[in-house]
């Protein structure tokens, strides 16, 4: 076998090393380029998300401003109706919901809460148990109702906490009550509040989730609901209100309670051209006297 000269062998080895170095540098360069593109994309997304959030906040403040519109004929309604505005060329959807249109977890009549639970699909036995558990949670004593739940029942269920024995601070707190599943809470959430402090609701301002639960005829609920929502704005005697004939004939009169027009949830959603979106909701209490015009009771970003 003919031997390969040493210089030729060294040159071949050097060529292999050079090729490996070139390949390694190419991989490093490609990795750096990919990393830079990724970081640029992330930075762009963060900027877009920040812009969308800022625009949604602007929509919230615009909604609050509309609550003070001196022209009562142009003042936005507090019945959850959507309003489309543009800010910086970006479309923003804003709605105002008077909290008096929702069912208050702390103050609502038992029958009113029971009607909502029945509309969610609960049978009588489960509904009565959950109503007792809610009342055991929000009352100040440790006495268990017939089907309710106090500390012992929470411990037996493996919970690390017991009944609060105090009022709900937020609607989300309802998720801690025995018998409330994530699916059930999702159905109940749009109809509930802790801010109206009313035993009933203002049916003229109630959101669809509440109206749907309170319609007396289950079979005709959807058509009646659509008709009510369509007529509510057309027959309004004043902004934020509507003709009583449009709603009250199909609602149990025991649950009727007029709003004082003080506490609203203002919700806004902004969508940028690249489909980046952000939503912000603020629950505010209006001040009818001089000084600070409103107080923020709750602030939520995202759905």
Protein Blocks (a to p, Z undefined) as FASTA:
>chain_A
ZZddfklmmmmmmmmmmmmmmmmmmmmmmmmmmmmmmmmmmmmmmmmmmmmmmmmmmmmm
mmmmmmmomblklpccfehpacdddeehiacddddddfklpccfklgcfklmmmmmmmno
pafklmmmmmmmmmmmmmmbfcdcfklccfklmmmnopabdcfkiacfbfklmmmpghia
fklmmmmmmmgccklopabdcfklgcfklmmmmpmblklmmmmmmmmmmmmmmmpcbghi
acfklmmmmgcfklgccdehlaccdddddddfkopacdddddddddfbecjfbdcfbdce
dZZ
